[in-house]
């Protein structure tokens, strides 16, 4: 049985990376980056749930 390639998991990786980058920006102690990070996390979570149902 062949191992699946990275391209088969691309739809799961994109929102996960967005959530991780948003979390890093959220933790950074600047108000503007925290707001941007929170927005990116919300977008990533929404995108992740959208891809989950497909």
mmCIF file of the N, C-alpha and C atoms, coordinates in Angstrom:
data_MODEL
# 
_entry.id   MODEL 
# 
loop_
_atom_site.group_PDB 
_atom_site.id 
_atom_site.type_symbol 
_atom_site.label_atom_id 
_atom_site.label_alt_id 
_atom_site.label_comp_id 
_atom_site.label_asym_id 
_atom_site.label_entity_id 
_atom_site.label_seq_id 
_atom_site.pdbx_PDB_ins_code 
_atom_site.Cartn_x 
_atom_site.Cartn_y 
_atom_site.Cartn_z 
_atom_site.occupancy 
_atom_site.B_iso_or_equiv 
_atom_site.pdbx_formal_charge 
_atom_site.auth_seq_id 
_atom_site.auth_comp_id 
_atom_site.auth_asym_id 
_atom_site.auth_atom_id 
_atom_site.pdbx_PDB_model_num 
ATOM 1   N N  . UNK A 1 1  ? 0.846   -1.176 0.000  1.00 0.00 ? 1  UNK A N  1 
ATOM 2   C CA . UNK A 1 1  ? 0.000   0.000  0.000  1.00 0.00 ? 1  UNK A CA 1 
ATOM 3   C C  . UNK A 1 1  ? 0.893   1.242  0.000  1.00 0.00 ? 1  UNK A C  1 
ATOM 4   N N  . UNK A 1 2  ? 0.634   2.133  -0.918 1.00 0.00 ? 2  UNK A N  1 
ATOM 5   C CA . UNK A 1 2  ? 1.456   3.329  -1.068 1.00 0.00 ? 2  UNK A CA 1 
ATOM 6   C C  . UNK A 1 2  ? 1.086   4.382  -0.031 1.00 0.00 ? 2  UNK A C  1 
ATOM 7   N N  . UNK A 1 3  ? 2.090   5.136  0.401  1.00 0.00 ? 3  UNK A N  1 
ATOM 8   C CA . UNK A 1 3  ? 1.872   6.234  1.342  1.00 0.00 ? 3  UNK A CA 1 
ATOM 9   C C  . UNK A 1 3  ? 1.194   7.392  0.612  1.00 0.00 ? 3  UNK A C  1 
ATOM 10  N N  . UNK A 1 4  ? 0.213   8.042  1.234  1.00 0.00 ? 4  UNK A N  1 
ATOM 11  C CA . UNK A 1 4  ? -0.424  9.184  0.576  1.00 0.00 ? 4  UNK A CA 1 
ATOM 12  C C  . UNK A 1 4  ? 0.550   10.362 0.488  1.00 0.00 ? 4  UNK A C  1 
ATOM 13  N N  . UNK A 1 5  ? 0.431   11.120 -0.569 1.00 0.00 ? 5  UNK A N  1 
ATOM 14  C CA . UNK A 1 5  ? 1.323   12.255 -0.761 1.00 0.00 ? 5  UNK A CA 1 
ATOM 15  C C  . UNK A 1 5  ? 0.813   13.470 0.005  1.00 0.00 ? 5  UNK A C  1 
ATOM 16  N N  . UNK A 1 6  ? 1.663   14.469 0.097  1.00 0.00 ? 6  UNK A N  1 
ATOM 17  C CA . UNK A 1 6  ? 1.312   15.696 0.806  1.00 0.00 ? 6  UNK A CA 1 
ATOM 18  C C  . UNK A 1 6  ? 0.156   16.425 0.126  1.00 0.00 ? 6  UNK A C  1 
ATOM 19  N N  . UNK A 1 7  ? 0.050   16.283 -1.192 1.00 0.00 ? 7  UNK A N  1 
ATOM 20  C CA . UNK A 1 7  ? -1.016  16.978 -1.909 1.00 0.00 ? 7  UNK A CA 1 
ATOM 21  C C  . UNK A 1 7  ? -2.400  16.457 -1.542 1.00 0.00 ? 7  UNK A C  1 
ATOM 22  N N  . UNK A 1 8  ? -2.478  15.228 -1.052 1.00 0.00 ? 8  UNK A N  1 
ATOM 23  C CA . UNK A 1 8  ? -3.786  14.715 -0.655 1.00 0.00 ? 8  UNK A CA 1 
ATOM 24  C C  . UNK A 1 8  ? -4.253  15.311 0.672  1.00 0.00 ? 8  UNK A C  1 
ATOM 25  N N  . UNK A 1 9  ? -3.326  15.882 1.444  1.00 0.00 ? 9  UNK A N  1 
ATOM 26  C CA . UNK A 1 9  ? -3.674  16.517 2.713  1.00 0.00 ? 9  UNK A CA 1 
ATOM 27  C C  . UNK A 1 9  ? -3.663  18.047 2.642  1.00 0.00 ? 9  UNK A C  1 
ATOM 28  N N  . UNK A 1 10 ? -3.530  18.611 1.468  1.00 0.00 ? 10 UNK A N  1 
ATOM 29  C CA . UNK A 1 10 ? -3.391  20.059 1.323  1.00 0.00 ? 10 UNK A CA 1 
ATOM 30  C C  . UNK A 1 10 ? -4.593  20.813 1.898  1.00 0.00 ? 10 UNK A C  1 
ATOM 31  N N  . UNK A 1 11 ? -5.802  20.285 1.723  1.00 0.00 ? 11 UNK A N  1 
ATOM 32  C CA . UNK A 1 11 ? -6.997  20.963 2.237  1.00 0.00 ? 11 UNK A CA 1 
ATOM 33  C C  . UNK A 1 11 ? -7.024  21.008 3.749  1.00 0.00 ? 11 UNK A C  1 
ATOM 34  N N  . UNK A 1 12 ? -6.370  20.075 4.416  1.00 0.00 ? 12 UNK A N  1 
ATOM 35  C CA . UNK A 1 12 ? -6.304  20.102 5.868  1.00 0.00 ? 12 UNK A CA 1 
ATOM 36  C C  . UNK A 1 12 ? -5.147  20.967 6.367  1.00 0.00 ? 12 UNK A C  1 
ATOM 37  N N  . UNK A 1 13 ? -4.086  21.096 5.582  1.00 0.00 ? 13 UNK A N  1 
ATOM 38  C CA . UNK A 1 13 ? -2.914  21.853 6.018  1.00 0.00 ? 13 UNK A CA 1 
ATOM 39  C C  . UNK A 1 13 ? -3.125  23.361 5.964  1.00 0.00 ? 13 UNK A C  1 
ATOM 40  N N  . UNK A 1 14 ? -3.808  23.853 4.941  1.00 0.00 ? 14 UNK A N  1 
ATOM 41  C CA . UNK A 1 14 ? -3.972  25.299 4.784  1.00 0.00 ? 14 UNK A CA 1 
ATOM 42  C C  . UNK A 1 14 ? -4.666  25.948 5.982  1.00 0.00 ? 14 UNK A C  1 
ATOM 43  N N  . UNK A 1 15 ? -5.844  25.466 6.412  1.00 0.00 ? 15 UNK A N  1 
ATOM 44  C CA . UNK A 1 15 ? -6.466  26.107 7.566  1.00 0.00 ? 15 UNK A CA 1 
ATOM 45  C C  . UNK A 1 15 ? -5.679  25.894 8.856  1.00 0.00 ? 15 UNK A C  1 
ATOM 46  N N  . UNK A 1 16 ? -4.984  24.773 8.987  1.00 0.00 ? 16 UNK A N  1 
ATOM 47  C CA . UNK A 1 16 ? -4.194  24.530 10.184 1.00 0.00 ? 16 UNK A CA 1 
ATOM 48  C C  . UNK A 1 16 ? -3.041  25.516 10.281 1.00 0.00 ? 16 UNK A C  1 
ATOM 49  N N  . UNK A 1 17 ? -2.382  25.790 9.175  1.00 0.00 ? 17 UNK A N  1 
ATOM 50  C CA . UNK A 1 17 ? -1.300  26.775 9.163  1.00 0.00 ? 17 UNK A CA 1 
ATOM 51  C C  . UNK A 1 17 ? -1.853  28.155 9.497  1.00 0.00 ? 17 UNK A C  1 
ATOM 52  N N  . UNK A 1 18 ? -3.017  28.486 8.982  1.00 0.00 ? 18 UNK A N  1 
ATOM 53  C CA . UNK A 1 18 ? -3.638  29.775 9.272  1.00 0.00 ? 18 UNK A CA 1 
ATOM 54  C C  . UNK A 1 18 ? -3.947  29.911 10.766 1.00 0.00 ? 18 UNK A C  1 
ATOM 55  N N  . UNK A 1 19 ? -4.425  28.845 11.392 1.00 0.00 ? 19 UNK A N  1 
ATOM 56  C CA . UNK A 1 19 ? -4.710  28.866 12.825 1.00 0.00 ? 19 UNK A CA 1 
ATOM 57  C C  . UNK A 1 19 ? -3.423  29.035 13.623 1.00 0.00 ? 19 UNK A C  1 
ATOM 58  N N  . UNK A 1 20 ? -2.367  28.336 13.239 1.00 0.00 ? 20 UNK A N  1 
ATOM 59  C CA . UNK A 1 20 ? -1.091  28.428 13.964 1.00 0.00 ? 20 UNK A CA 1 
ATOM 60  C C  . UNK A 1 20 ? -0.486  29.823 13.827 1.00 0.00 ? 20 UNK A C  1 
ATOM 61  N N  . UNK A 1 21 ? -0.491  30.387 12.635 1.00 0.00 ? 21 UNK A N  1 
ATOM 62  C CA . UNK A 1 21 ? 0.035   31.741 12.435 1.00 0.00 ? 21 UNK A CA 1 
ATOM 63  C C  . UNK A 1 21 ? -0.806  32.752 13.207 1.00 0.00 ? 21 UNK A C  1 
ATOM 64  N N  . UNK A 1 22 ? -2.110  32.581 13.210 1.00 0.00 ? 22 UNK A N  1 
ATOM 65  C CA . UNK A 1 22 ? -2.979  33.465 13.977 1.00 0.00 ? 22 UNK A CA 1 
ATOM 66  C C  . UNK A 1 22 ? -2.710  33.378 15.461 1.00 0.00 ? 22 UNK A C  1 
ATOM 67  N N  . UNK A 1 23 ? -2.444  32.176 15.968 1.00 0.00 ? 23 UNK A N  1 
ATOM 68  C CA . UNK A 1 23 ? -2.135  32.019 17.387 1.00 0.00 ? 23 UNK A CA 1 
ATOM 69  C C  . UNK A 1 23 ? -0.816  32.703 17.746 1.00 0.00 ? 23 UNK A C  1 
ATOM 70  N N  . UNK A 1 24 ? 0.180   32.565 16.885 1.00 0.00 ? 24 UNK A N  1 
ATOM 71  C CA . UNK A 1 24 ? 1.471   33.217 17.140 1.00 0.00 ? 24 UNK A CA 1 
ATOM 72  C C  . UNK A 1 24 ? 1.296   34.728 17.161 1.00 0.00 ? 24 UNK A C  1 
ATOM 73  N N  . UNK A 1 25 ? 0.535   35.272 16.232 1.00 0.00 ? 25 UNK A N  1 
ATOM 74  C CA . UNK A 1 25 ? 0.294   36.716 16.221 1.00 0.00 ? 25 UNK A CA 1 
ATOM 75  C C  . UNK A 1 25 ? -0.550  37.141 17.414 1.00 0.00 ? 25 UNK A C  1 
ATOM 76  N N  . UNK A 1 26 ? -1.470  36.301 17.838 1.00 0.00 ? 26 UNK A N  1 
ATOM 77  C CA . UNK A 1 26 ? -2.331  36.629 18.980 1.00 0.00 ? 26 UNK A CA 1 
ATOM 78  C C  . UNK A 1 26 ? -1.518  36.712 20.266 1.00 0.00 ? 26 UNK A C  1 
ATOM 79  N N  . UNK A 1 27 ? -0.532  35.849 20.416 1.00 0.00 ? 27 UNK A N  1 
ATOM 80  C CA . UNK A 1 27 ? 0.283   35.817 21.628 1.00 0.00 ? 27 UNK A CA 1 
ATOM 81  C C  . UNK A 1 27 ? 1.280   36.976 21.657 1.00 0.00 ? 27 UNK A C  1 
ATOM 82  N N  . UNK A 1 28 ? 1.672   37.485 20.503 1.00 0.00 ? 28 UNK A N  1 
ATOM 83  C CA . UNK A 1 28 ? 2.613   38.606 20.436 1.00 0.00 ? 28 UNK A CA 1 
ATOM 84  C C  . UNK A 1 28 ? 1.975   39.817 21.112 1.00 0.00 ? 28 UNK A C  1 
ATOM 85  N N  . UNK A 1 29 ? 2.701   40.502 22.018 1.00 0.00 ? 29 UNK A N  1 
ATOM 86  C CA . UNK A 1 29 ? 2.072   41.509 22.881 1.00 0.00 ? 29 UNK A CA 1 
ATOM 87  C C  . UNK A 1 29 ? 1.806   42.880 22.250 1.00 0.00 ? 29 UNK A C  1 
ATOM 88  N N  . UNK A 1 30 ? 1.416   42.931 21.033 1.00 0.00 ? 30 UNK A N  1 
ATOM 89  C CA . UNK A 1 30 ? 1.050   44.186 20.375 1.00 0.00 ? 30 UNK A CA 1 
ATOM 90  C C  . UNK A 1 30 ? -0.443  44.126 20.053 1.00 0.00 ? 30 UNK A C  1 
ATOM 91  N N  . UNK A 1 31 ? -1.212  45.161 20.383 1.00 0.00 ? 31 UNK A N  1 
ATOM 92  C CA . UNK A 1 31 ? -2.668  45.079 20.160 1.00 0.00 ? 31 UNK A CA 1 
ATOM 93  C C  . UNK A 1 31 ? -3.070  44.844 18.703 1.00 0.00 ? 31 UNK A C  1 
ATOM 94  N N  . UNK A 1 32 ? -2.357  45.439 17.773 1.00 0.00 ? 32 UNK A N  1 
ATOM 95  C CA . UNK A 1 32 ? -2.720  45.262 16.362 1.00 0.00 ? 32 UNK A CA 1 
ATOM 96  C C  . UNK A 1 32 ? -2.482  43.831 15.909 1.00 0.00 ? 32 UNK A C  1 
ATOM 97  N N  . UNK A 1 33 ? -1.362  43.239 16.303 1.00 0.00 ? 33 UNK A N  1 
ATOM 98  C CA . UNK A 1 33 ? -1.092  41.858 15.906 1.00 0.00 ? 33 UNK A CA 1 
ATOM 99  C C  . UNK A 1 33 ? -2.016  40.892 16.632 1.00 0.00 ? 33 UNK A C  1 
ATOM 100 N N  . UNK A 1 34 ? -2.411  41.232 17.852 1.00 0.00 ? 34 UNK A N  1 
ATOM 101 C CA . UNK A 1 34 ? -3.346  40.362 18.570 1.00 0.00 ? 34 UNK A CA 1 
ATOM 102 C C  . UNK A 1 34 ? -4.710  40.345 17.885 1.00 0.00 ? 34 UNK A C  1 
ATOM 103 N N  . UNK A 1 35 ? -5.161  41.497 17.424 1.00 0.00 ? 35 UNK A N  1 
ATOM 104 C CA . UNK A 1 35 ? -6.443  41.564 16.717 1.00 0.00 ? 35 UNK A CA 1 
ATOM 105 C C  . UNK A 1 35 ? -6.354  40.829 15.379 1.00 0.00 ? 35 UNK A C  1 
ATOM 106 N N  . UNK A 1 36 ? -5.252  41.011 14.662 1.00 0.00 ? 36 UNK A N  1 
ATOM 107 C CA . UNK A 1 36 ? -5.060  40.303 13.395 1.00 0.00 ? 36 UNK A CA 1 
ATOM 108 C C  . UNK A 1 36 ? -4.968  38.797 13.639 1.00 0.00 ? 36 UNK A C  1 
ATOM 109 N N  . UNK A 1 37 ? -4.275  38.396 14.685 1.00 0.00 ? 37 UNK A N  1 
ATOM 110 C CA . UNK A 1 37 ? -4.154  36.984 15.013 1.00 0.00 ? 37 UNK A CA 1 
ATOM 111 C C  . UNK A 1 37 ? -5.488  36.363 15.361 1.00 0.00 ? 37 UNK A C  1 
ATOM 112 N N  . UNK A 1 38 ? -6.313  37.081 16.126 1.00 0.00 ? 38 UNK A N  1 
ATOM 113 C CA . UNK A 1 38 ? -7.640  36.567 16.469 1.00 0.00 ? 38 UNK A CA 1 
ATOM 114 C C  . UNK A 1 38 ? -8.488  36.414 15.208 1.00 0.00 ? 38 UNK A C  1 
ATOM 115 N N  . UNK A 1 39 ? -8.406  37.360 14.306 1.00 0.00 ? 39 UNK A N  1 
ATOM 116 C CA . UNK A 1 39 ? -9.147  37.264 13.052 1.00 0.00 ? 39 UNK A CA 1 
ATOM 117 C C  . UNK A 1 39 ? -8.685  36.099 12.196 1.00 0.00 ? 39 UNK A C  1 
ATOM 118 N N  . UNK A 1 40 ? -7.358  35.888 12.128 1.00 0.00 ? 40 UNK A N  1 
ATOM 119 C CA . UNK A 1 40 ? -6.836  34.766 11.353 1.00 0.00 ? 40 UNK A CA 1 
ATOM 120 C C  . UNK A 1 40 ? -7.243  33.432 11.968 1.00 0.00 ? 40 UNK A C  1 
ATOM 121 N N  . UNK A 1 41 ? -7.261  33.353 13.299 1.00 0.00 ? 41 UNK A N  1 
ATOM 122 C CA . UNK A 1 41 ? -7.692  32.109 13.939 1.00 0.00 ? 41 UNK A CA 1 
ATOM 123 C C  . UNK A 1 41 ? -9.159  31.834 13.657 1.00 0.00 ? 41 UNK A C  1 
ATOM 124 N N  . UNK A 1 42 ? -9.997  32.849 13.730 1.00 0.00 ? 42 UNK A N  1 
ATOM 125 C CA . UNK A 1 42 ? -11.415 32.658 13.426 1.00 0.00 ? 42 UNK A CA 1 
ATOM 126 C C  . UNK A 1 42 ? -11.621 32.237 11.972 1.00 0.00 ? 42 UNK A C  1 
ATOM 127 N N  . UNK A 1 43 ? -10.886 32.867 11.070 1.00 0.00 ? 43 UNK A N  1 
ATOM 128 C CA . UNK A 1 43 ? -10.974 32.494 9.658  1.00 0.00 ? 43 UNK A CA 1 
ATOM 129 C C  . UNK A 1 43 ? -10.495 31.061 9.454  1.00 0.00 ? 43 UNK A C  1 
ATOM 130 N N  . UNK A 1 44 ? -9.396  30.692 10.076 1.00 0.00 ? 44 UNK A N  1 
ATOM 131 C CA . UNK A 1 44 ? -8.873  29.343 9.946  1.00 0.00 ? 44 UNK A CA 1 
ATOM 132 C C  . UNK A 1 44 ? -9.813  28.300 10.520 1.00 0.00 ? 44 UNK A C  1 
ATOM 133 N N  . UNK A 1 45 ? -10.430 28.590 11.657 1.00 0.00 ? 45 UNK A N  1 
ATOM 134 C CA . UNK A 1 45 ? -11.372 27.648 12.270 1.00 0.00 ? 45 UNK A CA 1 
ATOM 135 C C  . UNK A 1 45 ? -12.608 27.477 11.393 1.00 0.00 ? 45 UNK A C  1 
ATOM 136 N N  . UNK A 1 46 ? -13.112 28.589 10.863 1.00 0.00 ? 46 UNK A N  1 
ATOM 137 C CA . UNK A 1 46 ? -14.252 28.499 9.955  1.00 0.00 ? 46 UNK A CA 1 
ATOM 138 C C  . UNK A 1 46 ? -13.933 27.717 8.698  1.00 0.00 ? 46 UNK A C  1 
ATOM 139 N N  . UNK A 1 47 ? -12.757 27.960 8.145  1.00 0.00 ? 47 UNK A N  1 
ATOM 140 C CA . UNK A 1 47 ? -12.315 27.259 6.938  1.00 0.00 ? 47 UNK A CA 1 
ATOM 141 C C  . UNK A 1 47 ? -12.130 25.777 7.244  1.00 0.00 ? 47 UNK A C  1 
ATOM 142 N N  . UNK A 1 48 ? -11.587 25.461 8.433  1.00 0.00 ? 48 UNK A N  1 
ATOM 143 C CA . UNK A 1 48 ? -11.362 24.081 8.832  1.00 0.00 ? 48 UNK A CA 1 
ATOM 144 C C  . UNK A 1 48 ? -12.686 23.319 8.940  1.00 0.00 ? 48 UNK A C  1 
ATOM 145 N N  . UNK A 1 49 ? -13.702 23.949 9.560  1.00 0.00 ? 49 UNK A N  1 
ATOM 146 C CA . UNK A 1 49 ? -15.013 23.303 9.652  1.00 0.00 ? 49 UNK A CA 1 
ATOM 147 C C  . UNK A 1 49 ? -15.671 23.170 8.282  1.00 0.00 ? 49 UNK A C  1 
ATOM 148 N N  . UNK A 1 50 ? -15.465 24.142 7.417  1.00 0.00 ? 50 UNK A N  1 
ATOM 149 C CA . UNK A 1 50 ? -16.010 24.060 6.055  1.00 0.00 ? 50 UNK A CA 1 
ATOM 150 C C  . UNK A 1 50 ? -15.399 22.880 5.299  1.00 0.00 ? 50 UNK A C  1 
ATOM 151 N N  . UNK A 1 51 ? -14.078 22.720 5.402  1.00 0.00 ? 51 UNK A N  1 
ATOM 152 C CA . UNK A 1 51 ? -13.414 21.615 4.726  1.00 0.00 ? 51 UNK A CA 1 
ATOM 153 C C  . UNK A 1 51 ? -13.752 20.259 5.357  1.00 0.00 ? 51 UNK A C  1 
ATOM 154 N N  . UNK A 1 52 ? -14.063 20.253 6.629  1.00 0.00 ? 52 UNK A N  1 
ATOM 155 C CA . UNK A 1 52 ? -14.382 19.014 7.343  1.00 0.00 ? 52 UNK A CA 1 
ATOM 156 C C  . UNK A 1 52 ? -15.647 18.363 6.770  1.00 0.00 ? 52 UNK A C  1 
ATOM 157 N N  . UNK A 1 53 ? -16.634 19.181 6.412  1.00 0.00 ? 53 UNK A N  1 
ATOM 158 C CA . UNK A 1 53 ? -17.886 18.668 5.893  1.00 0.00 ? 53 UNK A CA 1 
ATOM 159 C C  . UNK A 1 53 ? -17.839 18.257 4.439  1.00 0.00 ? 53 UNK A C  1 
ATOM 160 N N  . UNK A 1 54 ? -16.775 18.555 3.733  1.00 0.00 ? 54 UNK A N  1 
ATOM 161 C CA . UNK A 1 54 ? -16.692 18.253 2.300  1.00 0.00 ? 54 UNK A CA 1 
ATOM 162 C C  . UNK A 1 54 ? -16.251 16.875 2.034  1.00 0.00 ? 54 UNK A C  1 
# 
